[in-house]
């Protein structure tokens, strides 16, 4: 596989996993009590930040820092989600469960 094809494939998988992670987050994480409390704390902290009356240039810099950190955290969460899925597949394979449905000497989805 060429490097360019691999990059396109990785980007596609990343986008798919990011969408699945976000959907899963809404289903399982958003209502989790300790998470909800942390979100409330973060919202209060943001209100305090907004009330500080920072000069426009300082606020822009801080907003950029916060946005960049958020993007990094989202990327890390998606990569962690992918790693968890891969680990789960490896565990199932090591336990022999995938061998019930898949053989290495056959092409996937062969008729």
Protein Blocks (a to p, Z undefined) as FASTA:
>chain_A
ZZklmmmmmmmmmmmmmmmmmmmmmmmmmmpmklmmmmmmmmmmmmmmmmnopafklmmm
mmmmmmmmmmmmmmmmmmmmmmmmmmmmmmmmmnommmmmocfkbcehiZZ
